[in-house]
Amino acid sequence: MTKEHLITWDTAFEVGIASIDDQHRVLVDYINDIAYAIECEPIKTEISELFTKFYDYTKFHFKTEEAYFFTLNENDCLLHQLQHKHFIEELDSIIALNETQTCSQESLYLLADWLLSHIQEEDLKFLQQHKS
C-alpha cells in the first residue's frame, strides 16, 4: 500500500517565519503518519505512539510559537495561548478516553482541520497584525 497524505503541504500554510513553518510542517507530517497508520490497521500501539509524539510535539510547538508571538504583542498573545490551550484540552480528552489506540478518521479530520485553520487564519492574522 502506498502512503497517501491526508494533508499535502502547500506554501499557503506558511506564515513566513522559517522556524514556525518548519514546525507546522512536522505537525502535518505527524497527522499524515497517523492517518496512514489508521488506514493500514496496524498494531494499535503504533497509532498510540504516533499520537503521543504528535501530542508532545504540539506542546513543544505551541511553547515556541507563543514565546515568539509574546515578543510581538503580549496582550494579543494571551488570546492565542487560549486557542492553543483549547486544542491541547481536545488532545487531553482523546487521551483520557483512551482513544489514542483507536483514533478514528473523524477525530483525525477534526484535528487536521483545526490545525490548518489555526495556521492559515489565526497564526497568519497575528503575524500580519504585528509586522514591524
Secondary structure, DSSP 8 states (H G I E B T S, - for coil): -----SS---GGG--S-HHHHHHHHHHHHHHHHHHHHHHH---HHHHHHHHHHHHHHHHHHHHHHHHHHHHH-HHHHHHHHHHHHHHHHHHHHHHHTT-STT--HHHHHHHHHHHHHIIIIIIHHHHHHT--
